[in-house]
Amino acid sequence: MIKTRKLYKIRYSQNGTDFIMGCPICDFEYNHIENIETQESDDYSTEFGDIFRGSATIMTMTCEEGHDYRIVFGNHKGWLYLFAIEGH
C-alpha cells in the first residue's frame, strides 16, 4: 500500500531586505527550529523513502500559531528535494 502524505511548499515573504520564512501550513512568520537530524541512505530506507531515494536532513519546526512541521532536504545523485510535512 502506498502512503499518501500532504507535502507543503516552503514559502517566504520579503520585509525590507529580509526574507522571512512562513509556516507552510498557515503562513505565519514566527517559527522556531526545534531539532535538526540527518538520515543517511543510498536507497529508499529513510522515513521519506516513499517520496525520494537517498539521504535526508530534517528540521523539526513549530510556528507560534501552534503548528508542528518538518522541513525536509532530500538528496540523491545531485537532485535536491525540498518540502515541508505536517507533524513531528
C-alpha positions as CSV (number, residue, x, y, z in Angstrom):
1,M,0.0,0.0,0.0
2,I,1.4,3.4,-1.0
3,K,1.4,6.1,1.7
4,T,-0.3,9.4,0.8
5,R,1.0,12.4,2.7
6,K,0.4,16.1,2.1
7,L,3.6,17.9,1.2
8,Y,3.8,21.7,1.6
9,K,5.9,24.2,-0.4
10,I,8.3,26.4,1.5
11,R,7.0,30.0,1.4
12,Y,8.6,33.2,2.4
13,S,7.9,36.9,2.3
14,Q,10.1,39.9,2.0
15,N,10.3,42.6,4.7
16,G,12.6,45.3,3.5
17,T,15.9,43.5,2.8
18,D,14.9,40.4,4.9
19,F,13.4,37.2,3.6
20,I,11.2,35.7,6.2
21,M,10.0,32.0,6.0
22,G,6.3,31.5,6.8
23,C,4.8,28.4,8.3
24,P,4.0,26.1,5.4
25,I,0.6,25.4,6.9
26,C,-0.7,28.8,7.9
27,D,1.9,31.2,6.5
28,F,2.6,32.8,10.0
29,E,6.1,34.4,10.1
30,Y,7.1,33.4,13.6
31,N,8.7,30.0,13.5
32,H,11.2,28.1,15.7
33,I,13.7,25.3,15.0
34,E,13.3,22.5,17.5
35,N,15.8,20.0,16.1
36,I,17.9,19.0,13.1
37,E,18.7,15.4,12.2
38,T,20.2,13.6,9.3
39,Q,19.1,10.2,7.8
40,E,21.9,8.7,5.6
41,S,20.9,6.3,2.8
42,D,21.5,5.5,-0.8
43,D,18.2,3.7,-1.3
44,Y,14.6,4.0,-0.2
45,S,15.2,3.2,3.5
46,T,14.8,6.6,5.1
47,E,11.5,7.7,6.6
48,F,10.8,9.5,3.3
49,G,11.6,6.6,1.0
50,D,8.0,6.7,-0.4
51,I,8.9,10.2,-1.8
52,F,12.5,10.0,-2.8
53,R,15.6,7.8,-2.7
54,G,18.7,8.9,-0.8
55,S,19.7,10.9,2.4
56,A,17.6,13.5,4.2
57,T,18.3,16.4,6.5
58,I,15.2,17.2,8.6
59,M,14.5,20.4,10.5
60,T,11.8,19.9,13.1
61,M,9.9,23.2,13.5
62,T,7.0,24.9,15.2
63,C,5.1,28.1,14.5
64,E,3.7,30.4,17.1
65,E,0.2,29.6,15.9
66,G,0.7,26.0,17.2
67,H,1.6,24.1,14.0
68,D,4.3,21.4,14.2
69,Y,6.0,20.5,10.9
70,R,9.3,19.3,9.4
71,I,11.3,20.8,6.6
72,V,13.0,18.1,4.6
73,F,16.0,18.4,2.4
74,G,16.4,15.2,0.4
75,N,19.5,14.5,-1.7
76,H,20.3,11.8,-4.2
77,K,22.8,12.0,-7.1
78,G,22.6,15.7,-7.4
79,W,18.9,16.0,-7.1
80,L,17.8,18.1,-4.1
81,Y,14.2,17.7,-2.8
82,L,12.8,20.4,-0.6
83,F,9.4,20.3,1.1
84,A,7.6,20.5,4.4
85,I,5.4,17.9,6.0
86,E,3.0,18.4,8.9
87,G,3.7,16.8,12.3
88,H,6.8,15.8,14.2
